[in-house]
Each structure stands twice: as C-alpha cells, then as structure tokens.
C-alpha cells in the first residue's frame, strides 16, 4: 500500500472557562481561525507510518 497519512487539523477555541476542540480539514480550520480571531489555536496532526 502506498497510502499517504492524512493530515488532521485541531482547532481549539477558548470559551470561558474551557477550551473547545474541533477536528477538521485545513480549509475549515483556517476559515474558523479567521472568523473567530485571537482566541483560537490551530494544530496540525499527521500520523506516522509504521
């Protein structure tokens, strides 16, 4: 198999008193970050091949 690992984006939004986390695609992650503003974190997760 030559399947490439799929990258997942984690969007974390701070809503007092907790962080909310969303797993999404790159396009949606950056659209959410732009819409929400400064209270957002975007992390990229790519699984390693075994």
C-alpha positions in Angstrom: 0.0 0.0 0.0 1.2 3.5 -0.8 -1.4 5.4 1.0 -0.2 8.7 2.5 -1.2 9.6 6.0 -4.0 12.1 6.1 -3.3 15.4 8.0 -5.9 16.4 10.5 -6.2 19.9 11.9 -7.2 20.5 15.5 -8.9 23.8 16.2 -9.1 24.9 19.8 -11.3 27.8 20.8 -11.3 29.4 24.2 -14.8 30.0 25.6 -14.6 30.8 29.3 -13.9 28.8 31.4 -12.9 25.9 28.9 -11.3 25.2 25.6 -13.5 23.6 22.9 -11.7 21.4 20.4 -12.8 20.6 16.8 -11.2 18.1 14.4 -11.4 19.4 10.9 -9.8 19.8 7.5 -7.3 22.5 6.6 -9.8 24.8 4.8 -12.3 24.7 7.6 -9.6 25.1 10.2 -8.2 28.3 8.8 -11.7 29.7 8.0 -12.7 29.2 11.6 -9.5 30.8 12.9 -10.0 33.8 10.6 -13.7 34.2 11.7 -13.1 33.8 15.5 -9.9 35.8 15.8 -7.3 35.8 18.6 -8.8 33.2 20.9 -8.1 30.2 18.6 -5.3 27.7 18.2 -4.7 25.6 15.1 -2.5 22.4 15.4 -1.6 20.0 12.6 -1.5 16.3 13.3 -0.1 13.8 10.8 0.1 10.2 11.8 3.5 8.4 11.3 3.6 5.4 9.0 4.5 2.1 10.6 
